[in-house]
């Protein structure tokens, strides 16, 4: 195409649009590759960041969530009857 400064405005706009589309496609492909690696279990960084993996069994997930919520409630400090604002 030659020197971009010699392009007509319409050509310059079309060239910039195509460049944005290609950049978006490259980002999308990179994300797809990352997701496929994660699915295969080869993405060690994703495994390290996900220390609370969601169980595949929805019922097990609900039981675990319930256990954790009950633990939070039990460990919470009691609230006085007079309110929680300092006097």
C-alpha angles and dihedrals in degrees: 000000000000128000112003091217088066094057121108114246093255091052091048091052091048091048092050091047092052091048090053091049091051091048090050091049091050091052091048093050091048090052092048090051090049092050092049091050090049091049091052090048097242097115102095094178092058091048092051092050093048104065093154104054114190112243116244089228110079093204091053089049090053092049092049092047090050092050091050094048091049089051091053092049092048093049095047118111113250117255116229121241090237092066133264099270118105113251 
